Each structure stands twice: as structure tokens, then as C-alpha cells.
Amino acid sequence: MNKGKWVSIVVLAAFMCLPGVALAGQYQEAPMLADMVAAGNLPAVEDRIPKNPRVVQVFEEVGQYGGNWRRAYSGIADRWGPTKISEEFPMEYVPQADGSVKLELNWIDVMDSNDDASEWTFHIREGLRWSDGELVTTDDVRFWYEDYVLREDLFGAPYFDVFHPGGTTMELTIVDDLTFVTKFANPYPLFPAKLAGYTQSPMLPVIAFLIPEHYMRQYHPDYAPEGFLDAQIEKYGVKDWNSLWGDRGPVASWWLNPELPVLNAWLVTEPAPAPQVKMARNPYYHAVDPEGNQLPYIDTVTHDLFQDKETLNLWVVQGLIDMQQRHINTALNYTLFKENEEKGGYVMKRWTSPNTMGILFNQNHPDETSRVLFQDIRFREAMSVAIDREEYVDIMFNGLSEPRQSSPPSGTDFFDPEFETKWIEYDPERANGLLDEIGLTERDNDGYRLFANGERVAFTFTAQSSQSTALELLGAYWKEVGVQLVPNIVERSLLESMSANNEVMVHLEPFGGSLIETGAGERTYTSTGTNDRQWAPMWGRWFGSDGQKGEEPPADHPIREVWAAWKAANVASTLEEAKVHMKKMVAVHKENVWSIGLSGEAASFYIVSTKMGNVPEGLLNDDLLRNPGIAQPAQFFFKQ
């Protein structure tokens, strides 16, 4: 792979869409909506979209209305596929013709800051509406802030990484029905990037300033009618009222509750865990194409439930998937998919992943013997050099990736060639020497090393079914140096639950790619991610909750250097100054290598129907950029 082939991220201190931008002709809408308007069942399109709607540029051509986008999902926990094609942040990352990625305003039309970036002013597009037709106003912002963010029994201890930089929760001022101001105790130049790069939870738009106050207030104890919450608790079988809101809460999750008003391009009409999750267009969606056609172009989206990867592979070659990369291992099955392109009526469009797959040994695992070993840097080096990455890449990616350590990708300000190649040379002799040096010299009759207490040096590696081949390879490599890998293949929801309960010993996650030009993806470095990408989950929980949860690390542990650098980045006066501190975070990881990288900067192929238009090629398949979301799925269309 050629180094330096990487986009730059453009972050500005002020954004403004001029109101009253003229569009050629009148606004148009999907025929199905026009019929509803004619029948008197829906307001005219001009009354459903903002006065100054967002204009989404098309990648190839102005599209056509209609069609159903067929996708697949693996179960109730697999909400990120549907989430990432329909998220609506205040602003979004949008690819540009020159290869850069720019932040673009979405449902706000003005965002501005004072000179030191400690105050940010936002203006909601006038006429913006929820999917049930209710106007979006600062009442929704006030409710989000006062009745959600400041309620620790809902939101939990204030999150440092977004609204709590430097240790002080932001202040909110409502100016008028559409304007609000956020104020921070220190300069906060990273704020725009965070607003575009953090996940809009499937529970609620936690980062997006908005909760539909007119709907959710009935589920809040300060406003609920007498007896209502008790009835809802009984109805849904949850333990208390805030469980209706919480992680996968049955009321506050658009993924589970079709009645929840949202801003998404498509609405869930048949929720998980149905055999087929169904989504339909939002008649109040706030964006149009350059000719004034209300988006989305596609009428409906369906997600069929699959039980195993072989079934999904069969659906691909049969032409039953219209556009998807999630769960589809195009690298491992490249030949199969390539040979069936014409038969299946699809093409494989190549994107690039900035991430490195990293092995995370839980530094806080409850088993003391394992935890002590995981925290020994000699052990991590031994496990790294015991891996034949050249063979791994050939088998797992058909050569369409490269061996590398868990480090920032090439072409960014954070790239370090020494970090990229640290401990990646296959050297089982050195691995054996390091393990002997640690004291693991005794072996059993099968050749596996033994702890001092006589137990075998064996570690449970929890992974999803798509990672089973990787575990087979790693198990073979580590067996050669006397360490046993015990595979534990589970469904995503169980993996998340186990991680949340600190029950995962070793797991495999993307690492290193999200800390790009903006610093909006620090959670892999600070170990404060939600249920995954945590190499020190209890320490990360302690830091993320201001010491209210988790476990405090030793006073001299280098994770504190990572946290100190991140705190400094959050209160830096400029983005350039923030990057200096973020480079310090990377340097500490380079010294300690808490995530053992396997391969990265891999080709990521999207399966795309030949009938689907406006799907680009050559973009970054990155979680921070929301994977397919960066391609603006509302402008995808089917050629009629």
C-alpha cells in the first residue's frame, strides 16, 4: 500500500449556511408522499421541510425515487448497521472532490464560536420537524440538557469526553426558539469534531442536543402522569423507570420503538428482533438534493436476520444484498464474491480501512494471575512477535492488507513509522526467550507452559463468529510458544454485556485508526469506549466517571499520562495545540503497546447492486466517519 494516501480533515471554527438560498424550481417529493398530500393525509412538502433545508450534493447524478434497499443484520444487538446509514448529527463529515473530508452543517444552519472557542452558538433550521410532524425547537434542547444530561440517574456521571472537558460540565443558554449557546470553562476547539464523530446512541441522540420533549416527557418522573411509569415498567418488564431510557431501553431506542420521533431519513416500522427489520422514508426529512428534490430517494430499507456467515455469503452471491459491507468479509471471500459479480448483479467497490485489528489483553481482568501477566510488557511483546503476520494477511485478507502495529494510519499528523512496525517481525525464538525470562519455563505434556501454581497458561479469547478464522490462526501461532488460546465465540450483544461486566479476558477490535486529524476518536486510547475497544475497562470507567465507577489505576501507571494528555488536548486554545497533546497519547501507547496490532489499512469492499446509483468508491471505511454514513445514504437511489 502506498503511504500518504490519506484524506485530511478540515475543521473550521465557524460554519454558516446562508438562509434563503434559492433552488431552481419548486421542491419536489416522492410520488408516494405526493399521493398522501393529494389525499389530504400529509401537508405540502414546503410545509414539511425547513425554510432553509440542507442541500446534499449527489455523487453522480440526481436520483430517482423508489425501491427497497436490502441489507442484513445479525440480531437485536446489531443496531450499528441501521444506525450508521441514518444518523443525524448537528454536523456531518462529507467527502470532497479533492479527497479531503469536511465538516458540513446538517440540521443546524449556523454554528459559530467566540475567539477562544469556549462558547459555541447554534441555530436550528427554521421549520425543522420531527418525524411525527412536530416542530423542533430549543424546548427539545432544554429538555435534553436539564432533564437528561444533568440527571445522573439517567445520563450517569458527566462524561468527560464530550460535555465535561477539563472536569466542568458545559453550561447551556437558550436564546430564542431556535438559538442556543454552549459555554465551557476552557477553550474547546475539538467540540465540532466531537459533534460529528461520536455515535448517536440508538437509545437517544445523546450527542446531538435533542430529545423529542413532547414525546419523552411522559416517561420522565418529573412530568409523567400519575401511575403511568409504573404501568410502563410492568408493560415492558423492566426494573425501574430509567430502564425505559437506558441502554437499549424499550421506549427511548428508535431501533426498538417505532413511535419515537426522530430526524432520520428512514423510520423503523418493524423493529428488532424481527426476522426482517423494516424502515420507511421519513416524510419530514430535512434535506433536499441540488434540484430541490426531498430526500431520501429510496422508499424503504429492510434488514434480514442471518444466523451464520455462510448464509450471508450465499445471499451476496444470489444478489440479495443491495449495498453493505458490515459482516461481509470481502477479503476472506474475495474470490467467491468477485467470480459471482455478474451472476449476482453487483460490483465490489473498494474503500480503505484506517484501522488496525488489535488484540486487547484486559489489563484489569479479575483473575489476578492473568492480570499480572497481561500487565508485563515482556508478555505483550512475546505474544506479538509470536504471530506470523505475513501468513495472517495472506489468509485473512488475500494480501489486501498489511502487517502493522496498532498505531495511527499513514498520511495523518499522528503517523509514526517506528510505531507502525514495532514488534511485528515474526520471531518465535524471541517470544520463547521472553516467556522464559518471565518465569514461565515449566510445560505440561502437551507442550503448554504452566503458571507457578501448576495451571496451564491459557486465555479465553472472546470473539464474534466473523473472527473465528483469525482465532484459529492465532491459536496455532501461540501454541508454538506454549500459550493456549481458548476460543469463545459469542453474539455481539453477549460480548458487549461481558465487556461491560469486565468478564472479557482477551478480544479483538479495530484500534488506532480513529484518532485522526480531529482527535474525536480518543476512546480507544483512553480505554473509555462503550463496551468494546477497552484494554483497561475498569480504569477507563474510573476516568470516564470522574472516579465514581470502576477502579483507580496505580499512581505511577502510564495510563495516567494518556489521560493527562487528553485532558490537556480538551482545553487547548487551538486545534494545533491539541494535536501536540494527542501525539503524546500516541507516544505513550507506542512505549507500552497495550493493543497488539495484526494488520491494517486494508481494502474494504462494499457489495453494491448494479442497479444502485450514487454509491462512491475510494472512501474511508472508518467508524469515526460513520462507515457508509459518510457517503450520505439519503442520496443513494435505484435506477428505474
N, C-alpha and C positions, 0 to 999 in steps of 0.2 A: 504493500500500500504506500502511495506517495505521501510523505509527510507534508504538513502545511495545508492540506486540502480541508479547510475548516471554515465555517462561517464566522463572522463577527456578530456580536450582539450590540445593537445600537440602543442606548438608554439615554433619554433626554430628561431634563429637569422640568420641562413644561410641555404639555400637549394641549392642542386646541383644535376642534373641528368647527369651522365657521358655520353658524346657523344660517338656514335658508339657502343652502347650496342647491342650485337649480338642477333638476334632472330632466332629460329630454322626455317630453310627453307626460302622461299621467301614470300613476302607479298601476301595475298590473298584478294579478294574483292567480293562483292555481284554479283551474276550472272547477274543481270540487268545492272550493270556497266561494267562487263566483255564483255557483248554483245555490249555495246556502244564503248568500246575500240576496239573490233574486227572490228566494222563498221567504225572506224576512226573518231568517233564523240567525243572521250574523250581520253586524254593522259593516258599512263600506270599508274597503281596505284603507282609505285615507284616515278613517276614524279608529283603526286598529293599530297603526304603526306610529312611531314618534313623528313630530313635525320635521325633525331633522334626523331621519333614520341613518343608521350606519350603512355605508356603501361598501360592500365586499367585492373586491376585484376577482374576476374569474381567471382561471389559469390558461384556458384555451379559447373558450367561446361562451357566449351567452347560452345558457342551457335551456332545456325543455322540461315541462312539468310532467310528473307521473312516475310510476314504477315503485317496486318494493326492493329495498336493499337487504339481501340475505347475508346474515352473519351467523356465528356460532358462539356459544358460551358454555362454561363447564359446571356451573352450579350457582347457588344463591350468593356465594362469596365473590363470584367473578363479575363484580359490578364495574370494574375499571374499563372494560371494553366499551360498554354502552356509555359510561361516564365521559370518556375521553373524546367521543365524537359529538358530545352535546353540552360540554361545559360552557359557562358564560361568565368569565371573569370581568372585572371592570375594564381591563385591557387584555390584549392577547398578543402573543408572538405571531408575526406574519412574515413569511419568506418574501424576499425581494428579488427582482430580476438579476441583480448583480451578485447573488449568492449570500447576501447578508440576511440577518433576521432582525426585524424591527418591532418595537412595541407599538401597538395601534389601539386607539380607544375603541371600546366596544359599546356597552350600554350607558356609558358616560360620554359627554361630548366636550367636557373641559376638565383638565387636571393641571393644576399649577402649584408651584411651591414658592416659599419665601427664599431669600438669598442663601440661607444656610441649610435648606431642605429639612427644617424641623417642623414646618407647617405645610400641609397639603390641602388644597381646596378642590372639591369635586362638584360637578354639576350633572345631575341625571338628565338624560334626554327627555325633553318635554313630550308628554304623551306616551311614554313607555308604559307598557301594560303587562301584568301577569297573565299567565295562560288562561285564567278564567275571566279575563277582561277588566279586572280591577286595575286602576292606575297605580304605578309605583311612585312613591313619594318618600320624603325623609321621615315619615312616620315609620316606614319599614326599617330605615337606618337606625332611628332612635330605639325601636323595639329590639333590634339586633344587639345594640350596644348596651342599653340599660337593663334589658330583661334577659339577655343571653350571655354576652361577654362578661359582664360584671357579676353574674350569678355563678359562683363557684360550684354550686350543686348541679349546674348544667354544663358549663364550659370547662369546669375544673380549674385548677390553679392557673393563673395567667400564663399563657405561652410566651416564653422569651422570644421565640424566633420571628414573630410577626408583629404583634401589638404590644409587646413588652420589651422593646430593645433597651439595653442598658439597665434593666431592672425596674423600670417605671412604666405602668400601663398608659397607653395613649389616652388623651382627652378628646372628646368629641363635642363639637359645637354645631347646632343646627341653625343655619342662616335663614332659610326660607323653605318652601315646599320641595324645592329641587336641589338646593345647595347645602353642603355640609363641609366642615373643616376638621381635619385630624391634626392634633398637636402632640409633639413628642418632646421629651425633656432634653434631647440632644439632636444634633443633625442626623438625618436618616436618608441618605441618598440611595440606599438599597430598596427602599419601600416600593417603587414602581415595579421593579423586577420581581419582588415577592408577590405582589398582587397578581401578576401574570403567570408566575411559575409554581404556585402552591396549589395543591389539589383542592378543588371544590368538593368537599365531602359529599358522599351520597346521602348523608343524613341531612345536611343543610349547607347552604352556601357560606360556610364558616368564614372564609377569607373575603367574601365578596360584598360585605357591608349590608347585605339584605336578608331579611327573613319576612315572608308574607304575613305581616302583622294581623291582617283581617282574618286569616285562617288559623294561624298558630296560637293566637292569644287564648283561644278556647281550651288549649292544652297546657296553659300556664297557670300555676296555682294562684297568682295574683289577680287573674281575670276570669278563670273558669267558673261556669255556673255551678251552683251547689250540687254536689253529688255526681257531677259529670266525670271528673277524673277517676273517681272510684269505679264508675261503670266502665270506663275505658280500660283501666287496669285489669278488670275482670274479663273484659271482652278479648283483650289481646294476650292475656295470660302472662303479664309481666309483673315484676315485684313491686314497682313503685312508679310514681308519675313521671319522674325524669327518665325512666327507661323507655318511655314513649318517644323521647327525643334522642336518646343516646346512640351508641354505636349500633347501627342497623336498626334503630328504633322504628317500629311499625308505622308510626304516624309521620315522623319528620324526614323519612327517606323517600325521595322521588322514585327510587328503584323498587320500593315496596308499596308505596301509597300513590295510586293514580290520581287521587283527589288533591294532592299537594300542589298548589300553584307554583309554577316555575317560569324561567325565562328561556328554557331550552328550545332548540329548533324542532325537536320531536318530543312528544309526551308519551310516557308509558301508559298503555291501555290494558295490557295483560302483564302483571308483574311477575318477578321471580317468586318461587321456583318453578314456574310453569314449564312444560316441555318446550314451549315456544314463547319467549318474551316478545311482546308486540309493542311497537311505538308508532304513533301517528303524528303528522305535522301539527305544529302549534299555529293556529290561525292568527295569533297576536305576535308572532316573531318580529323582532325589531329591525331586521336588516333587509336590504334590497341589493340587487346587482346594479351595475353601472347604467342599465337602461330602465331602472325603476321597477323591476320585477321582484315581488316579495319572495324572499327565501323561506324555507328551503325549496329546492326544485323537486326533490324526491318525496313522494307521498308518505310512505311507511317504511319502517325498518323492523325486521324480525331477527331474533336470535334463537337458533335452535339448540337445544341441550344435547351435548355429546358426552358419552361415558368414557371413551378412551381415544387416544391419539390416532389409532388406526381408522376408527370411524371418521374422524375429521379429515384424515388424508384421503379417504375414499370420497367424501363429499367434495373435496377440492377437485380431484381428477374427473368427477362426474359433472363438474360445472355448477355445483350447488352453493358456492360461496362467491359473492359479487365483489367484495373488497374487504380484505382482512389480512393482518399479519400476526395478531395475537394468537398464541397457542399453535401456530403453524410453523413447524421447524423446517423452513425452506432450505436451510443449509444442509441439514442432515438428509433431507429428502429432495435435494436439488435435482438429481437426475430424473426421479419419478415425476416431479411436477413439470420439469422442462419438457420431457417427452410427451406429456399429455396436454400441453397448452392448446393446441389446435382442437383436439377432441373435446376438451373441457370448456372451450370458448373463453379462455382467459389468457392473460400475459403476466409475467413476473416482473414487477417494476422494482428496481434496485434503489434502496435508501441505504444510509450508513448509520450504524450504532456507535455513539461515542463512548459507550460503557465498556468496562471490563468485567467479565464474570469473576467474582471474588469468593473465596472460601472464607467464611467467618467463623472462627473458633470463639465461642461465647466466653469472654473474659470474666463473666460473673456467674458461671454455671454453679448450681447448688452443690454439685459433687466436688468436694474440696481437692481431692487428688487430681482430678481432671483440670480444675480451675488453675491450680498452681502450675501444672504443666503448660496449659494454654498461655499463661502469662510469661512463660520463659521464652525469650526471643530466640534462643537456640532451637527450641522445638519448632517455632514457626518457620525458621529458615530451613530446618531439616525437611519439614513437610512440603515446602516449596520446591527445593531442589530435587526432591524425590519424584517430581512429576515430569514426564516426557511431553512437554507442550507441543513439540512438532508433531508427534503422533496424535496427540489430543486434537489439534486443529485439523489435521487431515481427516480424522474420523468424524468429529463433531460438526465440522464446518466445510467439509470438502475443500479445505485450503482457503476458504473465503473469509479468513480472519487472520490474526497474527498473534503469536505469543507475546504477552506483556504482563507487567505487574499492575496491581490496582492503583492507577495513577491517572492524573488528568490527561485528556487526549491531546494529540499533536495539534498544532495550529492555534492553541489558546495561550493566554498570558501565563498560565499555570503549568504548562508542559515542561517536564524535566526529563531529558533523555536518560540520565543515570537512574532515576526512579523507575522509568518505564522498563528498564532491563535488569533491575536488581533482583537477584535470586531466581532468575528464570532459566538459567542453564541447567540442563538435566545432569545431575551429579549424584547418583545413589551412593557412591563411596563416601562423599562428604556427608550426606544425610545420615548414613550409618555411624560415621565418626561423631557427629553432633549428638545423636541419640545415646551413644555410648558415653560421651562426655557428661551428659545429664545424669547418667547413672542407670539407664535402662539397659543393662547388659545381659540380664538373665532372660532366657527364652523357654517357651513350652515345647512340647513335642511337635507342634505344627509350625514352629519357627517364629511364633509371635512373641514379642517382648513382654516382660512382666514388670508390674509395679513392685515396689518393696514389700507390699502386703501380699504378694503372690497372685494378684488378679491380672488378667490379660490387659495389655494396653490396647483397648478397643473403644471406639467412639461411635455413638449413634449419629448418623448423618441424615437429617430430616429434609426431604425434598418433595417436589411435585412430580407427577408421572412423566412430564416432559423432560425431566432431568435424570431419568433412570439410567440412560446410557452413559452419561457423564459420571455417575456414581460407580458404575461397573468399571470404567477405566481408572478412576481414582483409587478404587479399592484394590485393583491389580498393582498399581504403582506403589501404594503404601504397604501392601503385603510383602513386597520385595525388600522393604527395610524393617519389617517386623511389626507394623502397626495395622490393626484390623479396622476396617470401615464397616459398620453395620447399617445398611440402608433402611430407612423408614419412609416409605412413600405415602404421602397423605394428600388430601384435598386442600386447596388453598385456605379455606376457612379454618380448618383444623390447624394448619401451620401458623396462621395468624393468632389463633387462640393460644397455641402452645408458646409462641413467642411472647405474647402479652403476659403470660404466666411464668416467663423465664424457664421454660421447660425444654427449649431447643439447645442442644449441645453444639452441633455444627450445622451450618446450612450454606446454601449457595445463592448469592444475589448479585445483581449488577452493582458495580461500585466504581466511583471515580469520575464518571462522565458528567454528572450533573453540576459539578462545581465549575461552571463555565464563566463567561465574561461578567455575569451579573452577581455571582455569589448567592443566587437564590436556591441553590441545592446543597446546602451545607449539612443536611441531616445525616448523610452517610458518614461525614467526617466527625461530627459531634456525637454520633450514635443516639440521636434523638428522634429517629424516624418512628413512624407508627406501625408497630407490629412486624416490621421487617427491616433489613439493612442495618441491623443493630449488632455490633460486635461487642458492645458493653451495655446491654439493655438496662440494667439496674442503675448503673452510673449515669447513663443518658437520661433516665427517668428522673433521677435526683436533680440533675442540672436543669432539665426542662420544666420542672415543677418548683424551682427555687427552693429545693431542699425539702419539699413537702412529701415526696414519694421516693421510692427506690432506695438506693444505698449510696452513701458518700464514699468516693474513692480515697485511697491513701493520700496524705497531704503532698507527697512528692511524686505522685503518678503523673506521667507526661500528658495524660488526657486533659489535665487542668491547663496545660499550655495551649492545647487546641481550643478549649473553651475561652481562655483569656483572649486569644487572637480573634475569636469570633465575636466576643463582646466588643473588642476594640473596633472591629470592622463595622459593627452596627452603629457606632456613634462617631464614625469618621466623618470629616467635613466634606470630603469629596469621594467619588467612586474610585478614583486613582489611589487615594489613601487607603480606602477599604481593601483594595486589591493587595496592598502590601501586607496587610494583616492576614488576608486569606492565603497568601503564599506561605506565611508562617505556619498555618494549619497544615498545608500540604507537606512542608518540610518536616514537621513532627511525625506525620504519617510515614514519610519516606524513611525516617530513622527507625521506626518501630514496626512497620508493615503489619498492621492488625488485620488487614484483609489480604489474603494470598491470591493474587491475580492468576488467571489461567490464560485467557485470550481476550482480545478486544478489537475495537474499530472494525467490526465485522460487517460484511454485507448483510443488509436486512431486506428481504424481498417481500413485497406485498403482492398477494394474489388479487388481480384486478380483472373483472369481466371486460371483454372486448366491447361490450355494449355500454360500459360506463365511461362518461366523459369528465374532463376537468380534474382527473387524478394525476398529480405531478410525479415526476421521478427525480431522484437525486437529493431528496431532503434528508434531514437528520431524524432518525427514529429514536427520540430521546424522551424520557419521562418528563423532564422539566418543560420541554416544548410540547408536551401532551401527545406524543407519538402521532397518530393520524390527525389529531386535532389541529396541528399546525397547518395542515392542508386546507383548512376551512371546509369541513364536510358539507356544510349547508349549500355550497355551490357545486357539489357533485351532481351529476344528472345521468339519466339513461337516454341513450339515443333512440328516438322513436322511429 
